[in-house]
Amino acid sequence: MPATRSETEPTLADLAVCLGCRAPLRGRDACLTCGRSYPTRDQILEAIGPLVGRNRINAAFYDGSGWVRFRKWERLFLTLQGGARRARLQILRHVLAIDRPEVRALEVGIGDGDNLAYLPESWDVYGVDVARTQLVACQERHPRMKGRLAWAEGENLPFADETFDVCYAIGGFTYFNDHAAALREMRRVTKAGGPVVVADETPGMHHAGIGHLIGVPAIDAFWLRGLGLDREFVEMVLQYDVDPEAVARATWPSATSRNIWSRLGYCLVHPGIEASG
Ligand SMILES: C[S@@+](CC[C@H](N)C(=O)[O-])C[C@H]1O[C@@H](n2cnc3c(N)ncnc32)[C@H](O)[C@@H]1O
């Protein structure tokens, strides 16, 4: 029987390179050049160092019970945007603009894989995330993702230059630890001309909260925690003073930026293929 495409395509470990010296790992669990170790557990390649700053808080939140509690609000948000399919296709149309049956794609911050349903099955999708439990859940929901996932940061991707035809991050980007580094990495691992797409909710929505409106932000901390967010995550949200779109404009001067989700979100597309409509 002829091998299926997924059997012939490389696993993520075959594609991975050392984060330190960029030597190809070729499926080995350590770099032959510098000796750095890259264990694989549960078929997930571990290419990550100690997490710091917002990425540490992100991983704790998405790995823990906070995300489980909060998720219903994310689903409600997407429902109010016309449903998950419509809301996600506002972004994924720029990914799908590549319009070829055989595409090697990378999702940064893949979570448990909600976007996979909207991409052609013939595409070879790989994913990274800082939250290991999300990667395990992704494999459980989508068995074809076994061997396709790495525990890694968007800011430090374990791939050679121009490994993927397209790269995208949907949700989570606003609170990435280092936006410029993640944008540079996503561009680096994507082929020249291939689209790189980043979308998330606009930061600062809590400024419309009653606490901010009457000058008592502690009230907003209270209801944000009531939605399920961890204490540390809420502190991060309230102290946040970055404009990720401004960082993107500085890092990717030729990117296009669009409002999505009734102007509550943004979608950045680094040139390559422009989606129509
Ligand atoms: C809101 S979830 C979105 C998951 C999926 N992309 C989706 O659209 O349903 C955000 C994901 O980004 C991950 N994440 C956050 N910061 C990250 C970073 N710096 N690098 C990689 N993943 C990150 C989180 O762990 C989480 O799984």
PDBQT file of the ligand as one rigid body, heavy atoms in Angstrom, charges set to zero:
ROOT
HETATM    1  C1  LIG A 301      -5.965  32.022  23.381  1.00  0.00    +0.000 C 
HETATM    2  S1  LIG A 301      -4.946  30.602  23.131  1.00  0.00    +0.000 S 
HETATM    3  C2  LIG A 301      -5.209  30.380  21.378  1.00  0.00    +0.000 C 
HETATM    4  C3  LIG A 301      -5.026  28.971  20.931  1.00  0.00    +0.000 C 
HETATM    5  C4  LIG A 301      -5.281  28.758  19.414  1.00  0.00    +0.000 C 
HETATM    6  N1  LIG A 301      -4.312  29.483  18.633  1.00  0.00    +0.000 N 
HETATM    7  C5  LIG A 301      -6.678  29.191  19.027  1.00  0.00    +0.000 C 
HETATM    8  O1  LIG A 301      -6.819  30.054  18.154  1.00  0.00    +0.000 OA
HETATM    9  O2  LIG A 301      -7.639  28.628  19.584  1.00  0.00    +0.000 OA
HETATM   10  C6  LIG A 301      -3.297  31.283  23.155  1.00  0.00    +0.000 C 
HETATM   11  C7  LIG A 301      -2.208  30.218  23.138  1.00  0.00    +0.000 C 
HETATM   12  O3  LIG A 301      -0.951  30.886  22.939  1.00  0.00    +0.000 OA
HETATM   13  C8  LIG A 301       0.011  30.268  23.778  1.00  0.00    +0.000 C 
HETATM   14  N2  LIG A 301       1.123  31.203  23.977  1.00  0.00    +0.000 N 
HETATM   15  C9  LIG A 301       1.126  32.312  24.748  1.00  0.00    +0.000 A 
HETATM   16  N3  LIG A 301       2.304  32.944  24.667  1.00  0.00    +0.000 NA
HETATM   17  C10 LIG A 301       3.077  32.210  23.791  1.00  0.00    +0.000 A 
HETATM   18  C11 LIG A 301       4.397  32.364  23.281  1.00  0.00    +0.000 A 
HETATM   19  N4  LIG A 301       5.167  33.404  23.621  1.00  0.00    +0.000 N 
HETATM   20  N5  LIG A 301       4.856  31.427  22.411  1.00  0.00    +0.000 NA
HETATM   21  C12 LIG A 301       4.070  30.371  22.057  1.00  0.00    +0.000 A 
HETATM   22  N6  LIG A 301       2.825  30.177  22.518  1.00  0.00    +0.000 NA
HETATM   23  C13 LIG A 301       2.316  31.101  23.371  1.00  0.00    +0.000 A 
HETATM   24  C14 LIG A 301      -0.765  29.924  25.024  1.00  0.00    +0.000 C 
HETATM   25  O4  LIG A 301      -0.114  28.971  25.816  1.00  0.00    +0.000 OA
HETATM   26  C15 LIG A 301      -2.094  29.463  24.441  1.00  0.00    +0.000 C 
HETATM   27  O5  LIG A 301      -2.123  28.081  24.210  1.00  0.00    +0.000 OA
ENDROOT
TORSDOF 0
